């Protein structure tokens, strides 16, 4: 059973930065892609960023230029570096590991609150 554990969430002021981490229980090469999704109160879960096993990245338009996804294969960890945070970035952020379409694993989430 794959386990994904997120960390790094918290309260930050607008314009601030945070770095989220997702530690996987197995090798990242077991997955075709890793990603971060988020769900704000009253809204559906949405994609934030993904990174494939080959290192290709994809970002939601709302975070392009502000967020960076990366992976450390030696540590089985995926990161999401977030800069210039806005109140609308407030959400629970979930780590995702995809074996194939429809075969996903999810972490329990970490809360990011952007507020003054």
HELIX and SHEET records of a PDB file:
HELIX    1   1 UNK A   28  UNK A   30  5                                   3    
HELIX    2   2 UNK A   73  UNK A   75  5                                   3    
HELIX    3   3 UNK A   87  UNK A   89  5                                   3    
SHEET    1   A 4 UNK A   4  UNK A   7  0                                        
SHEET    2   A 4 UNK A  18  UNK A  24 -1                                        
SHEET    3   A 4 UNK A  77  UNK A  82 -1                                        
SHEET    4   A 4 UNK A  67  UNK A  72 -1                                        
SHEET    1   B 6 UNK A  10  UNK A  12  0                                        
SHEET    2   B 6 UNK A 110  UNK A 114  1                                        
SHEET    3   B 6 UNK A  91  UNK A 100 -1                                        
SHEET    4   B 6 UNK A  33  UNK A  39 -1                                        
SHEET    5   B 6 UNK A  46  UNK A  52 -1                                        
SHEET    6   B 6 UNK A  57  UNK A  59 -1                                        
SHEET    1   C 4 UNK A  10  UNK A  12  0                                        
SHEET    2   C 4 UNK A 110  UNK A 114  1                                        
SHEET    3   C 4 UNK A  91  UNK A 100 -1                                        
SHEET    4   C 4 UNK A 103  UNK A 106 -1                                        
END                                                                             
